[in-house]
Amino acid sequence: MSIIKFILDLGAVVMLPIIIFILAVILGEKPGKAFRAGVTIGIGFIGINLVIGLLVNNLGPAAKAMVENMGIKLNVIDVGWPAAAAIAFASQVGAFVIPIGLAVNILMLAFGLTKTVNVDLWNFWHFAFTGALVAAATKSLTLGMVAAAINAAIVLKLGDWTAPMIQEFYGIPGISLPHGFSAAYVPIAIPLNKLMDKIPGINKIEANPDEISKKFGVFGEPVIMGLILGIILGLLAKYDAKATLNLGMSMAGVMFLMPRMVKILMEGLIPVSEAAKNFMQKRFAGKEFYIGLDSAVSIGHPAAIATALILVPITILLAVIIPGNRVLPFGDLATIPFMVAMVAPICKGNVFRSVIIGAIVIAVGLLIATNVSPLHTQAAIDASFQFPEGASMISSICDGANPLTWILLQIMKIFG
């Protein structure tokens, strides 16, 4: 318990370079080069986290203002992913989730069932969250741990499945994204995208950043798109001119800075990726494996961030009009980029298609979050979570609205 808490308290920017250094040395990289690669990757994540902070700290208050302006009265509060992660790690399943996740990964690698070495230990909270809900529903810690293990295995397979597409679209070689939230939408996005291929008219709409830039010139460039979308969100939030322009510039900054932070990360990843390739060619007849990372490395792509910014007001509108929804979107509105991070590559950067798919999964997700809110609330009580003032029922978009978590919960209830 104390060792796990120590690892989690160090955080990704400290532990990830250590893990990458050890992995690179095992793969045959020279210690000096491995050390530099680990430190560079850590710096890349510091930069990415700074830009994500810029996004969240500016988008969150704007989203809150939009909710307040619309006068929405719903009785289940979206407490956001930090609260959900805290609840997950504070649960009984959370105490065991890192050993469970590592054991699943090692066994699957040993039996050739995955190519992903998942070094993203902090996002094991997604697996712990699933386990915590199952444990709360079935009153069985064992079933909760089994659910967490199954979730980890499925996400590794989803990471493998999408790795070639992710690497090509985002231009980051040798990685996969075994992210419990982002990957959950892949099995939904693929058939929906194929369906749109068959719908006359819709199948002709091209709205990827390159096409938008060609049609609209400077106004279609990613930075200017971020500026315009930020200003629109400021107007919807009923900000004054100063705050609106500041939000616009902040979103333009996200569009400009995030790809550069990812380049720093790539600088560190490339030698590790090359070492992995050489290691596999020598010992396993050219088989490959991927380094599993947080989907944070992908959310700054113009297609992903543009989709997410458009979906913020759509999410608020859906919360109002969907019959049966009781969740008030709030804490996780700024995490929508993570929801669409693996949808954008499936749609080949087509923002129009990504928005359509995003709206569908959010609509369904709000109903899922409503459905699991009693268990979410119970898991929070069990973990001694401090509820927001005035809140008696809580949920979240990440991971309370996660379809994979919900399906596993329904299956495990049968055995409870």
C-alpha positions in Angstrom: 0.0 0.0 0.0 2.7 2.5 1.0 4.8 1.6 -2.0 1.9 2.1 -4.4 1.0 5.5 -2.7 4.7 6.6 -3.0 4.6 5.7 -6.8 1.4 7.6 -7.3 2.5 10.6 -5.3 5.7 10.9 -7.4 3.5 11.6 -10.5 4.0 10.8 -14.2 6.7 13.4 -14.8 9.0 11.7 -12.3 8.1 8.0 -12.6 7.7 8.0 -16.4 11.4 8.9 -17.0 12.5 6.3 -14.5 10.4 3.6 -16.2 11.5 4.7 -19.7 15.2 4.6 -18.6 14.9 1.1 -17.2 12.9 -0.1 -20.3 15.5 1.4 -22.7 18.4 -0.2 -20.9 16.6 -3.6 -20.9 16.1 -3.1 -24.7 19.9 -2.6 -25.1 20.2 1.2 -25.3 23.3 2.8 -23.8 22.7 4.1 -20.3 23.6 7.6 -21.2 21.3 7.7 -24.2 18.5 6.0 -22.2 18.8 8.5 -19.4 18.6 11.4 -21.8 15.6 9.8 -23.5 13.8 9.4 -20.2 14.4 12.9 -19.1 13.3 14.3 -22.4 10.1 12.4 -22.3 9.5 13.7 -18.8 10.0 17.3 -20.0 7.6 16.6 -22.9 5.0 15.6 -20.4 5.6 18.6 -18.3 5.0 20.8 -21.4 1.9 18.8 -22.3 0.5 19.1 -18.8 1.1 22.9 -18.8 -0.8 23.2 -22.1 -3.6 21.0 -20.7 -3.7 23.2 -17.7 -4.1 26.2 -20.0 -7.0 24.5 -21.7 -8.8 23.3 -18.5 -8.3 26.5 -16.5 -9.8 28.6 -19.3 -12.4 26.2 -20.7 -13.7 25.0 -17.3 -14.9 28.4 -16.1 -16.4 29.2 -19.5 -18.4 25.9 -19.5 -19.5 26.6 -15.9 -20.8 30.0 -17.0 -22.7 28.5 -19.9 -24.4 26.0 -17.6 -25.4 28.8 -15.2 -26.6 31.1 -18.0 -28.9 28.3 -19.3 -30.4 27.9 -15.8 -30.0 24.1 -15.9 -31.4 22.4 -12.8 -30.3 18.7 -12.6 -29.7 16.8 -9.4 -26.6 14.7 -10.3 -23.4 16.7 -10.3 -20.6 15.9 -12.7 -17.7 16.1 -10.2 -15.0 15.6 -12.9 -12.2 13.1 -13.5 -9.9 14.3 -10.6 -12.6 13.4 -8.1 -13.4 10.1 -10.0 -9.7 9.2 -9.9 -9.4 10.0 -6.2 -12.5 7.9 -5.5 -11.1 5.0 -7.6 -7.6 5.0 -6.0 -9.1 5.3 -2.5 -11.4 2.3 -3.0 -10.5 -1.2 -2.0 -9.9 -2.1 -5.6 -7.6 0.9 -6.0 -5.2 -0.5 -3.4 -4.5 -3.5 -5.7 -5.0 -2.0 -9.2 -1.3 -1.3 -10.1 -0.2 -4.9 -9.3 -3.4 -6.2 -11.2 -2.7 -4.0 -14.2 1.0 -4.9 -14.3 0.2 -8.6 -13.9 -2.3 -8.5 -16.8 0.1 -6.7 -19.0 3.0 -9.1 -18.3 0.9 -12.2 -18.8 -0.5 -10.9 -22.1 3.0 -10.0 -23.3 4.3 -13.5 -22.3 1.5 -15.3 -24.2 1.7 -13.0 -27.2 -1.8 -11.5 -26.5 -0.7 -7.9 -26.7 2.1 -5.8 -28.2 1.7 -2.9 -25.7 3.9 -2.3 -22.7 1.7 0.0 -20.7 3.9 2.5 -18.8 0.9 4.8 -18.1 0.4 3.6 -14.5 -1.5 6.6 -13.3 -4.3 6.0 -15.7 -4.9 2.6 -14.1 -7.4 4.5 -12.1 -9.9 3.9 -15.0 -9.6 0.1 -14.2 -9.9 0.8 -10.5 -13.0 2.9 -11.1 -14.7 0.1 -13.0 -13.7 -2.3 -10.2 -15.0 0.1 -7.5 -18.4 0.3 -9.1 -18.6 -3.5 -9.5 -17.6 -3.9 -5.9 -20.2 -1.5 -4.8 -22.9 -3.2 -6.9 -22.0 -6.8 -6.0 -20.6 -6.3 -2.5 -17.6 -8.4 -3.7 -14.1 -7.2 -3.7 -13.1 -10.2 -5.7 -15.5 -9.4 -8.5 -14.3 -5.8 -8.4 -10.7 -6.9 -8.9 -11.7 -9.3 -11.7 -13.6 -6.5 -13.5 -10.5 -4.2 -13.2 -8.3 -7.0 -14.7 -10.8 -7.6 -17.6 -10.9 -3.8 -18.2 -7.1 -3.6 -18.3 -7.0 -6.5 -20.8 -9.6 -5.1 -23.1 -7.9 -1.7 -23.2 -4.6 -3.3 -24.1 -6.3 -5.0 -27.0 -7.9 -1.7 -28.1 -4.5 0.0 -27.8 -3.0 -2.7 -30.1 -5.8 -2.5 -32.6 -5.6 1.3 -33.0 -1.8 1.7 -32.7 -0.9 1.8 -36.4 -3.7 4.3 -37.1 -2.7 6.4 -34.0 1.0 6.4 -35.0 0.3 7.5 -38.6 -2.3 10.1 -37.7 -0.5 11.8 -34.8 3.0 11.1 -36.2 4.3 9.5 -33.1 6.1 6.2 -33.9 6.2 3.1 -31.6 3.3 4.0 -29.3 -0.2 2.9 -28.5 -2.9 4.6 -26.4 -4.2 2.1 -23.8 -6.3 4.8 -22.2 -9.3 3.5 -20.3 -11.5 6.5 -21.3 -10.3 7.4 -24.8 -10.1 3.8 -26.1 -13.6 3.0 -24.9 -15.1 4.9 -27.8 -13.2 3.2 -30.5 -15.6 0.3 -31.0 -18.5 2.8 -31.3 -16.7 5.3 -33.6 -15.6 2.7 -36.2 -19.1 1.5 -37.1 -20.6 5.0 -37.0 -17.9 6.3 -39.3 -18.5 3.4 -41.7 -22.3 4.2 -41.6 -21.6 7.8 -42.6 -19.6 6.5 -45.5 -22.9 5.1 -46.9 -25.1 8.1 -46.3 -25.4 10.3 -49.5 -24.4 13.9 -48.9 -22.8 13.3 -45.5 -20.2 11.0 -47.1 -19.1 13.9 -49.3 -18.4 16.4 -46.5 -14.7 17.0 -45.9 -13.9 19.0 -42.8 -10.4 18.0 -41.8 -8.0 20.9 -40.8 -6.2 20.8 -44.2 -9.4 21.1 -46.2 -10.7 23.8 -43.9 -7.4 25.7 -44.3 -7.7 25.4 -48.1 -11.3 26.7 -48.2 -10.9 29.5 -45.6 -7.3 30.5 -46.0 -5.8 32.1 -42.8 -9.2 31.7 -41.0 -9.0 27.9 -41.5 -5.5 27.6 -39.9 -5.5 25.7 -36.6 -4.4 28.7 -34.5 -7.0 30.9 -36.0 -9.7 28.2 -35.6 -8.7 28.0 -31.9 -9.1 31.8 -31.6 -12.5 31.8 -33.3 -13.9 28.8 -31.4 -12.6 30.3 -28.1 -14.3 33.7 -28.9 -17.6 31.8 -29.7 -17.4 30.0 -26.4 -16.7 33.3 -24.6 -19.8 34.8 -26.2 -21.9 31.8 -25.2 -20.6 32.1 -21.7 -21.7 35.8 -21.8 -18.2 37.0 -21.0 -17.2 40.6 -21.4 -15.0 41.6 -24.3 -11.8 41.3 -22.3 -12.5 37.8 -21.0 -13.8 36.6 -24.4 -10.7 37.7 -26.2 -8.5 36.2 -23.5 -10.4 32.8 -23.9 -9.9 33.1 -27.7 -6.2 33.7 -27.3 -5.9 30.9 -24.8 -7.5 28.4 -27.2 -5.2 29.7 -30.0 -2.3 29.1 -27.6 -3.4 25.5 -27.0 -3.6 24.9 -30.8 -0.1 26.3 -31.3 1.8 25.0 -28.3 0.5 21.4 -27.9 2.1 20.1 -31.2 5.4 21.5 -30.1 5.2 19.9 -26.7 4.5 16.6 -28.4 7.6 17.1 -30.6 9.7 17.2 -27.4 8.1 14.0 -26.3 8.8 12.4 -29.6 12.5 13.4 -29.4 12.7 11.2 -26.3 10.6 8.4 -27.7 12.4 7.9 -30.9 15.6 6.3 -29.5 13.5 4.0 -27.2 11.4 3.0 -30.2 14.4 2.2 -32.3 15.9 0.2 -29.4 12.7 -1.7 -29.1 12.6 -2.5 -32.8 16.2 -3.8 -32.8 15.6 -5.8 -29.6 12.6 -7.5 -31.2 14.3 -8.2 -34.5 17.2 -9.9 -32.7 15.2 -12.0 -30.3 11.7 -12.4 -31.6 12.0 -12.6 -35.4 11.1 -9.0 -36.0 8.0 -8.9 -33.8 7.1 -5.4 -32.6 5.7 -3.9 -29.4 4.4 -0.5 -28.5 5.0 1.8 -25.6 1.6 2.5 -24.1 1.1 6.2 -23.2 -1.5 8.6 -21.9 -3.8 9.9 -24.6 -2.8 13.4 -23.5 -0.1 13.1 -26.2 -2.8 13.3 -28.8 -5.4 15.9 -27.6 -3.6 18.9 -29.1 -4.2 17.8 -32.7 -6.2 20.5 -34.5 -9.0 18.1 -35.4 -9.3 16.7 -31.8 -9.2 20.1 -30.1 -11.6 21.7 -32.6 -14.0 18.8 -32.2 -13.9 19.1 -28.4 -14.5 22.9 -28.4 -17.6 22.5 -30.6 -18.9 19.7 -28.4 -18.8 21.7 -25.2 -22.0 23.8 -25.8 -23.5 20.7 -27.6 -23.0 18.7 -24.4 -24.8 21.3 -22.3 -27.7 21.4 -24.8 -27.9 17.6 -24.8 -28.1 17.6 -21.0 -31.2 19.8 -21.2 -33.1 18.0 -23.9 -32.4 14.3 -23.4 -35.3 12.6 -21.6 -34.2 10.8 -18.5 -30.9 12.6 -18.1 -30.2 13.9 -14.5 -26.5 14.7 -14.9 -25.4 18.3 -14.8 -22.3 18.5 -17.0 -19.6 20.5 -15.2 -16.3 19.1 -14.0 -15.6 17.0 -17.1 -16.6 19.4 -19.9 -12.9 20.3 -20.2 -11.9 16.6 -20.6 -13.9 16.2 -23.8 -10.7 16.3 -25.9 -9.7 13.0 -24.3 -13.1 11.5 -25.3 -12.4 12.4 -29.0 -8.7 11.8 -29.0 -9.1 8.4 -30.6 -12.2 9.3 -32.6 -10.4 11.9 -34.7 -8.0 9.4 -36.3 -10.9 7.0 -37.1 -12.6 9.9 -39.0 -9.2 10.8 -40.6 -9.4 14.3 -39.0 -12.9 15.0 -40.3 -14.2 17.4 -37.7 -17.8 17.2 -39.0 -17.8 13.4 -38.5 -16.0 13.6 -35.2 -18.6 16.1 -33.8 -21.5 13.8 -35.0 -19.9 10.8 -33.3 -19.0 12.8 -30.3 -22.6 14.1 -29.9 -24.0 10.6 -30.1 -21.6 9.1 -27.5 -22.1 12.0 -25.2 -25.9 11.7 -25.4 -25.7 8.0 -24.6 -23.0 8.7 -22.0 -25.2 11.1 -20.1 -27.8 8.4 -19.7 -25.1 5.9 -18.6 -23.8 8.5 -16.1 -27.4 8.9 -14.8 -27.8 5.2 -14.5 -24.6 4.6 -12.5 -24.9 7.7 -10.3 -26.2 5.7 -7.3 -23.2 3.4 -7.5 -20.8 6.3 -8.2 -22.2 8.0 -5.1 -21.9 4.9 -3.0 -18.3 4.3 -4.2 -17.6 8.0 -3.2 -19.1 7.4 0.3 -17.1 4.2 0.7 -13.9 6.1 -0.2 -14.8 9.0 2.3 -15.0 11.5 -0.6 -15.9 15.0 0.3 -19.0 15.9 -1.7 -19.4 19.4 -3.3 -21.6 21.7 -1.3 -25.3 21.0 -2.0 -24.6 17.7 -3.9 -26.3 14.6 -2.8 -25.8 12.5 -5.9 -22.6 12.6 -8.1 -21.4 11.1 -11.4 -18.9 12.1 -14.1 -18.5 12.1 -17.8 -15.0 10.5 -17.3 -15.6 7.6 -16.3 -19.2 7.6 -15.2 -20.3 7.9 -18.8 -17.8 5.3 -20.1 -19.6 2.6 -22.1 -17.0 0.0 -21.5 -17.2 0.5 -17.7 -21.0 0.3 -17.9 -21.0 -3.0 -20.0 -18.5 -4.6 -17.6 -20.7 -3.5 -14.7 -23.8 -5.1 -16.2 -21.9 -8.4 -16.9 -20.4 -8.6 -13.4 -23.8 -7.9 -11.7 -24.9 -11.3 -13.1 -22.3 -13.0 -10.9 -22.9 -10.9 -7.9 
